[in-house]
Amino acid sequence: MNAVFKVQIKFAMLSIRKRNGYFGSRYNNVCLVLNGDTENQMKTNTPAGFDNDQSPFITWYKPTLDVRTVELVFRDNQVAQIADLKIFFQSE
């Protein structure tokens, strides 16, 4: 998933709702990349998301100024399993 904004934003967080059932364990190594900066990407560390959290949501909280692109990358080459996705930000 790749979102490109027309103007720079103040990024706050990105949240997805996981799919139910069998698909609920396909979230290891899912990375949030801002402005193409893979050196500072934020990635999940377990199949359920962060630290085996069993909640229906995964949230990447990374307040950042001057963001133009927001990317969510499934690095394990699995099909993305996203029931809902929201990007929280403010215009600059």
DSSP file (Angstrom, degrees, kcal/mol; ACC not computed):
  #  RESIDUE AA STRUCTURE BP1 BP2  ACC     N-H-->O    O-->H-N    N-H-->O    O-->H-N    TCO  KAPPA ALPHA  PHI   PSI    X-CA   Y-CA   Z-CA
    1    1 A M              0   0    0      0, 0.0    71,-2.6     0, 0.0     2,-0.4   0.000 360.0 360.0 360.0 131.2    0.0    0.0    0.0
    2    2 A N  E     -A   71   0A   0     69,-0.2     2,-0.5     2,-0.0    69,-0.2  -0.985 360.0-171.9-136.3 123.2    1.4    3.3   -1.0
    3    3 A A  E     -A   70   0A   0     67,-3.2    67,-2.6    -2,-0.4     2,-0.5  -0.964   4.0-166.5-116.7 129.9   -0.2    6.7   -0.3
    4    4 A V  E     -A   69   0A   0     -2,-0.5     2,-0.3    65,-0.2    65,-0.2  -0.969   9.6-151.2-117.0 125.7    1.3    9.9   -1.9
    5    5 A F  E     -     0   0A   0     63,-3.2     4,-0.1    -2,-0.5    -2,-0.0  -0.716  15.4-136.9 -96.4 145.8    0.1   13.3   -0.5
    6    6 A K  E    S+     0   0A   0     -2,-0.3     2,-0.3     2,-0.1    -1,-0.1   0.809  91.8  26.2 -69.8 -30.2    0.0   16.4   -2.6
    7    7 A V  E    S-     0   0A   0     61,-0.1     2,-0.1    60,-0.1    -2,-0.1  -0.871 100.2 -85.6-128.0 162.5    1.5   18.5    0.2
    8    8 A Q  E     -     0   0A   0     -2,-0.3    84,-1.1    58,-0.1     2,-0.3  -0.398  48.6-163.8 -67.4 145.5    3.7   17.6    3.2
    9    9 A I  E     -AB  67  91A   0     58,-2.2    58,-2.4    82,-0.2     2,-0.8  -0.813  28.6-115.5-125.3 165.0    1.8   16.4    6.3
   10   10 A K  E     - B   0  90A   0     80,-3.2    80,-1.7    -2,-0.3    55,-0.2  -0.896  40.9-150.1 -97.2 100.1    2.5   15.9    9.9
   11   11 A F  E     +AB  64  89A   0     53,-2.2    53,-2.3    -2,-0.8    78,-0.2  -0.512  26.3 168.9 -74.6 137.1    2.1   12.1   10.1
   12   12 A A  E     -     0   0A   0     76,-2.6    50,-1.8     1,-0.4     2,-0.3   0.750  55.4 -36.4-110.1 -59.5    0.9   10.6   13.4
   13   13 A M  E     -AB  61  88A   0     75,-1.4    75,-3.3    48,-0.2     2,-0.4  -0.991  38.1-135.0-162.9 163.8    0.1    7.0   12.9
   14   14 A L  E     -AB  60  87A   0     46,-2.0    46,-3.0    -2,-0.3     2,-0.4  -0.994  23.7-172.0-126.0 135.0   -1.3    4.3   10.6
   15   15 A S  E     -AB  59  86A   0     71,-2.6    71,-2.6    -2,-0.4     2,-0.4  -0.989   3.6-171.5-131.1 136.6   -3.7    1.6   11.8
   16   16 A I  E     -AB  58  85A   0     42,-2.6    42,-2.2    -2,-0.4     2,-0.5  -0.934  21.1-132.5-122.5 151.9   -5.0   -1.5   10.2
   17   17 A R  E     -AB  57  84A   0     67,-2.5    66,-2.7    -2,-0.4    67,-0.9  -0.901  30.7-128.7 -97.4 128.5   -7.7   -3.9   11.2
   18   18 A K  E     - B   0  82A   0     38,-3.2     2,-0.2    -2,-0.5    64,-0.1  -0.364  21.6-108.5 -73.3 154.2   -6.6   -7.5   10.8
   19   19 A R        -     0   0    0     62,-0.6    -1,-0.1     4,-0.3     2,-0.1  -0.525  39.4-112.0 -76.5 152.3   -8.6  -10.1    8.9
   20   20 A N  S >  S+     0   0    0     -2,-0.2     3,-1.1     3,-0.1    -1,-0.1  -0.305  70.9   3.2 -80.6 166.0  -10.3  -12.7   11.0
   21   21 A G  G >  S+     0   0    0      1,-0.2     3,-2.1     2,-0.2     4,-0.1  -0.291 127.1   3.3  69.2-138.5   -9.6  -16.4   11.2
   22   22 A Y  G >  S+     0   0    0      1,-0.3     3,-0.9     2,-0.1    -1,-0.2   0.794 128.6  59.1 -54.4 -34.2   -6.8  -18.0    9.3
   23   23 A F  G X  S+     0   0    0     -3,-1.1     3,-1.0     1,-0.2    -4,-0.3   0.560  80.6  88.2 -76.9  -7.5   -5.6  -14.7    8.0
   24   24 A G  G <  S+     0   0    0     -3,-2.1    -1,-0.2     1,-0.3     3,-0.1   0.492  84.0  55.3 -72.1  -2.4   -5.0  -13.3   11.5
   25   25 A S  G <  S+     0   0    0     -3,-0.9    -1,-0.3     1,-0.1     3,-0.2  -0.104  78.8  91.7-122.0  36.9   -1.5  -14.6   11.6
   26   26 A R    <   +     0   0    0     -3,-1.0    55,-0.2     1,-0.1    22,-0.1  -0.159  56.4  96.5-118.5  37.9    0.1  -13.1    8.5
   27   27 A Y    >   +     0   0    0     20,-2.4     3,-0.7    -3,-0.1    19,-0.3   0.117  43.4 125.4-120.6  21.9    1.4   -9.9   10.0
   28   28 A N  T 3  S+     0   0    0      1,-0.2    48,-0.4    19,-0.2    17,-0.2  -0.628  79.9   9.9 -79.9 140.3    5.1  -10.6   10.7
   29   29 A N  T 3  S+     0   0    0     15,-0.9    46,-1.8    -2,-0.3     2,-0.6   0.872  80.7 156.6  61.8  40.4    7.6   -8.2    9.1
   30   30 A V  E <   -C   74   0A   0     -3,-0.7    14,-1.7    44,-0.2     2,-0.4  -0.888  28.2-154.6 -96.4 123.2    5.0   -5.7    8.0
   31   31 A C  E     -CD  73  43A   0     42,-3.1    42,-2.8    -2,-0.6     2,-0.6  -0.832  19.2-149.3-114.0 135.2    6.9   -2.3    7.6
   32   32 A L  E     -CD  72  42A   0     10,-3.0    10,-1.9    -2,-0.4     2,-0.5  -0.887  22.5-173.7 -93.3 122.8    5.8    1.3    7.8
   33   33 A V  E     -C   71   0A   0     38,-2.9    38,-2.3    -2,-0.6     2,-0.5  -0.980   6.8-161.9-123.1 122.0    8.1    3.3    5.5
   34   34 A L  E >  S-C   70   0A   0     -2,-0.5     3,-2.1     3,-0.4    36,-0.2  -0.891  74.7 -10.2-105.9 131.6    7.8    7.1    5.5
   35   35 A N  T 3  S-     0   0    0     34,-2.6    -1,-0.2    -2,-0.5    35,-0.1   0.771 121.6 -67.2  54.8  29.8    9.2    9.1    2.5
   36   36 A G  T 3  S+     0   0    0     -3,-0.2     2,-1.5    33,-0.2    -1,-0.3   0.597  92.8 146.6  72.5  10.4   11.0    6.0    1.2
   37   37 A D    X   +     0   0    0     -3,-2.1     3,-1.0     1,-0.2    -3,-0.4  -0.602  14.7 167.6 -85.6  83.8   13.3    5.9    4.3
   38   38 A T  G >   +     0   0    0     -2,-1.5     3,-1.2     1,-0.2    -1,-0.2   0.709  69.5  71.0 -71.1 -19.5   13.8    2.2    4.8
   39   39 A E  G 3  S+     0   0    0      1,-0.2    -1,-0.2    -3,-0.1    -2,-0.1   0.813 109.3  33.7 -64.0 -28.7   16.7    2.9    7.2
   40   40 A N  G <  S+     0   0    0     -3,-1.0    -1,-0.2    -6,-0.1    -2,-0.2   0.023  88.1 141.1-116.2  25.9   14.1    4.1    9.8
   41   41 A Q    <   -     0   0    0     -3,-1.2     2,-0.5    -8,-0.1    -8,-0.2  -0.268  46.1-136.1 -66.1 157.1   11.2    1.8    8.9
   42   42 A M  E     -D   32   0A   0    -10,-1.9   -10,-3.0    20,-0.0     2,-0.3  -0.976  28.9-176.2-117.1 122.4    9.0    0.5   11.7
   43   43 A K  E     -D   31   0A   0     -2,-0.5   -12,-0.2   -12,-0.2     2,-0.1  -0.905  27.1-112.3-128.6 150.8    8.2   -3.2   11.4
   44   44 A T        -     0   0    0    -14,-1.7   -15,-0.9    -2,-0.3     6,-0.2  -0.345  19.2-156.9 -71.1 156.9    6.1   -5.8   13.2
   45   45 A N        +     0   0    0      4,-1.0     5,-0.2   -17,-0.2   -17,-0.1   0.379  66.5  41.4-122.1   3.0    8.0   -8.6   15.0
   46   46 A T  B >  S-E   49   0B   0      3,-2.1     3,-1.8   -19,-0.3   -17,-0.1  -0.956  86.3-103.6-143.6 163.0    5.5  -11.5   15.3
   47   47 A P  T 3  S+     0   0    0      0, 0.0   -20,-2.4     0, 0.0   -19,-0.2   0.739 122.1  51.1 -59.9 -22.3    2.8  -13.1   13.1
   48   48 A A  T 3  S-     0   0    0      1,-0.2     2,-0.4   -23,-0.2   -22,-0.1   0.494 122.6-102.4 -91.7  -3.8    0.1  -11.3   15.1
   49   49 A G  B <  S+E   46   0B   0     -3,-1.8    -3,-2.1   -24,-0.1    -4,-1.0  -0.984  86.2  13.9 124.5-126.9    1.7   -7.9   14.7
   50   50 A F  S >  S-     0   0    0     -2,-0.4     3,-1.6    -6,-0.2    -6,-0.1  -0.802 133.7 -21.7 -90.2 122.3    3.7   -6.3   17.5
   51   51 A D  T 3  S-     0   0    0     -2,-0.6    -1,-0.2     1,-0.3     3,-0.1   0.817 117.1 -63.5  53.1  40.9    4.6   -8.7   20.4
   52   52 A N  T 3  S+     0   0    0     -3,-0.3     2,-0.4     1,-0.2    -1,-0.3   0.781  76.9 178.7  56.7  31.1    1.9  -11.2   19.7
   53   53 A D    <   -     0   0    0     -3,-1.6    -1,-0.2     1,-0.1    -3,-0.1  -0.513  17.2-160.4 -65.1 121.4   -0.9   -8.7   20.4
   54   54 A Q        +     0   0    0     -2,-0.4    -1,-0.1    -3,-0.1    -3,-0.0   0.319  49.9 119.1 -90.1   8.0   -4.2  -10.5   19.8
   55   55 A S  S    S-     0   0    0      2,-0.2   -37,-0.1     1,-0.1    -3,-0.0  -0.269  78.0-113.0 -67.1 162.5   -6.3   -7.3   19.3
   56   56 A P  S    S+     0   0    0      0, 0.0   -38,-3.2     0, 0.0     2,-0.3   0.498  93.9  66.7 -76.6  -0.9   -8.0   -6.9   16.0
   57   57 A F  E     -A   17   0A   0    -40,-0.3     2,-0.4     2,-0.0   -40,-0.2  -0.871  58.5-160.3-122.2 152.4   -5.8   -3.8   15.2
   58   58 A I  E     -A   16   0A   0    -42,-2.2   -42,-2.6    -2,-0.3     2,-0.5  -1.000  18.0-168.7-124.6 130.0   -2.1   -3.1   14.4
   59   59 A T  E     -A   15   0A   0     -2,-0.4     2,-0.7   -44,-0.2   -44,-0.2  -0.977  15.4-160.1-126.1 127.8   -1.0    0.5   14.9
   60   60 A W  E     -A   14   0A   0    -46,-3.0   -46,-2.0    -2,-0.5     2,-0.7  -0.923  14.9-167.5-101.8 108.8    2.3    2.0   13.8
   61   61 A Y  E     +A   13   0A   0     -2,-0.7   -48,-0.2   -48,-0.2    -2,-0.0  -0.884  26.9 143.1-103.0 112.3    2.7    5.2   15.9
   62   62 A K  E     -     0   0A   0    -50,-1.8   -51,-0.1    -2,-0.7   -49,-0.1  -0.552  36.1-152.6-151.5  76.5    5.5    7.3   14.5
   63   63 A P  E     +     0   0A   0      0, 0.0     2,-0.3     0, 0.0   -51,-0.2  -0.328  29.2 166.7 -56.4 125.6    5.0   11.1   14.7
   64   64 A T  E     -A   11   0A   0    -53,-2.3   -53,-2.2    -2,-0.1     3,-0.3  -0.996  27.5-138.5-147.9 135.1    7.0   12.6   11.8
   65   65 A L  E    S+     0   0A   0     -2,-0.3   -55,-0.2   -55,-0.2   -56,-0.0  -0.517  79.3  24.4 -87.6 160.5    7.0   16.0   10.1
   66   66 A D  E    S+     0   0A   0      1,-0.2     2,-0.4    -2,-0.2    -1,-0.2   0.856  76.4 165.7  58.7  45.4    7.3   16.8    6.4
   67   67 A V  E     +A    9   0A   0    -58,-2.4   -58,-2.2    -3,-0.3    -1,-0.2  -0.777  18.1 163.1 -94.9 133.7    5.9   13.4    5.1
   68   68 A R  E     +     0   0A   0     -2,-0.4   -63,-3.2     1,-0.3     2,-0.4   0.642  67.3  41.2-114.6 -32.6    4.8   13.1    1.5
   69   69 A T  E     -A    4   0A   0    -65,-0.2   -34,-2.6     2,-0.0     2,-0.5  -0.969  56.6-171.4-125.8 137.1    4.7    9.3    1.1
   70   70 A V  E     -AC   3  34A   0    -67,-2.6   -67,-3.2    -2,-0.4     2,-0.4  -0.993  14.6-178.8-123.3 123.7    3.3    6.6    3.5
   71   71 A E  E     -AC   2  33A   0    -38,-2.3   -38,-2.9    -2,-0.5     2,-0.5  -0.977  18.9-162.4-129.2 136.7    4.0    3.0    2.5
   72   72 A L  E     - C   0  32A   0    -71,-2.6     2,-0.5    -2,-0.4   -40,-0.2  -0.980  19.4-168.9-116.4 118.4    3.0   -0.2    4.2
   73   73 A V  E     - C   0  31A   0    -42,-2.8   -42,-3.1    -2,-0.5     2,-1.1  -0.926  21.7-150.5-117.4 125.7    5.1   -3.1    2.9
   74   74 A F  E >   - C   0  30A   0     -2,-0.5     3,-1.2   -44,-0.2   -44,-0.2  -0.788  20.2-176.0 -89.8  94.2    4.5   -6.8    3.6
   75   75 A R  T 3  S+     0   0    0    -46,-1.8    -1,-0.2    -2,-1.1   -45,-0.1   0.666  71.3  70.2 -72.6 -18.3    8.2   -7.9    3.4
   76   76 A D  T 3  S-     0   0    0    -48,-0.4    -1,-0.3   -47,-0.3     3,-0.1   0.289 108.9-117.8 -83.2  13.4    7.5  -11.7    3.8
   77   77 A N    <   +     0   0    0     -3,-1.2     2,-0.3     1,-0.2    -2,-0.1   0.778  67.9 139.6  57.3  31.3    6.0  -11.7    0.3
   78   78 A Q        -     0   0    0     -4,-0.2    -1,-0.2   -52,-0.1     2,-0.2  -0.675  64.8 -90.2 -96.8 159.7    2.5  -12.7    1.5
   79   79 A V        -     0   0    0     -2,-0.3     2,-0.1     1,-0.1    -1,-0.1  -0.492  51.6-103.5 -66.4 134.3   -0.7  -11.3    0.2
   80   80 A A        -     0   0    0     -2,-0.2     2,-0.6     1,-0.1    -1,-0.1  -0.406  31.2-160.5 -62.8 129.9   -1.7   -8.2    2.2
   81   81 A Q        +     0   0    0    -55,-0.2   -62,-0.6    -2,-0.1     2,-0.5  -0.792  28.3 152.7-115.8  86.0   -4.5   -9.0    4.6
   82   82 A I  E     +B   18   0A   0     -2,-0.6   -64,-0.2   -64,-0.1     3,-0.1  -0.961  24.6 179.1-122.2 118.2   -6.1   -5.7    5.5
   83   83 A A  E    S-     0   0A   0    -66,-2.7     2,-0.3    -2,-0.5   -65,-0.2   0.819  79.7  -4.8 -82.7 -33.2   -9.7   -5.4    6.5
   84   84 A D  E     -B   17   0A   0    -67,-0.9   -67,-2.5     2,-0.0     2,-0.4  -0.976  63.8-162.6-157.8 149.7   -9.5   -1.6    7.1
   85   85 A L  E     -B   16   0A   0     -2,-0.3     2,-0.4   -69,-0.2   -69,-0.2  -0.999   6.7-178.7-141.4 135.4   -6.7    1.0    7.0
   86   86 A K  E     -B   15   0A   0    -71,-2.6   -71,-2.6    -2,-0.4     2,-0.5  -0.999  12.7-156.9-135.9 137.1   -6.6    4.5    8.4
   87   87 A I  E     -B   14   0A   0     -2,-0.4     2,-0.5   -73,-0.2   -73,-0.2  -0.964  11.9-154.9-111.1 126.3   -3.8    7.1    8.2
   88   88 A F  E     +B   13   0A   0    -75,-3.3   -76,-2.6    -2,-0.5   -75,-1.4  -0.894  34.2 132.7-104.3 124.6   -3.9    9.8   11.0
   89   89 A F  E     -B   11   0A   0     -2,-0.5     2,-0.3   -78,-0.2   -78,-0.2  -0.955  43.1-130.2-158.2 171.2   -2.2   13.1   10.1
   90   90 A Q  E     -B   10   0A   0    -80,-1.7   -80,-3.2    -2,-0.3     2,-0.1  -0.976  30.5-112.8-128.6 147.1   -2.5   16.9   10.1
   91   91 A S  E      B    9   0A   0     -2,-0.3   -82,-0.2   -82,-0.2   -83,-0.0  -0.497 360.0 360.0 -71.8 148.3   -1.9   19.3    7.2
   92   92 A E              0   0    0    -84,-1.1    -1,-0.1    -2,-0.1   -83,-0.1   0.461 360.0 360.0 -87.0 360.0    1.1   21.5    7.7
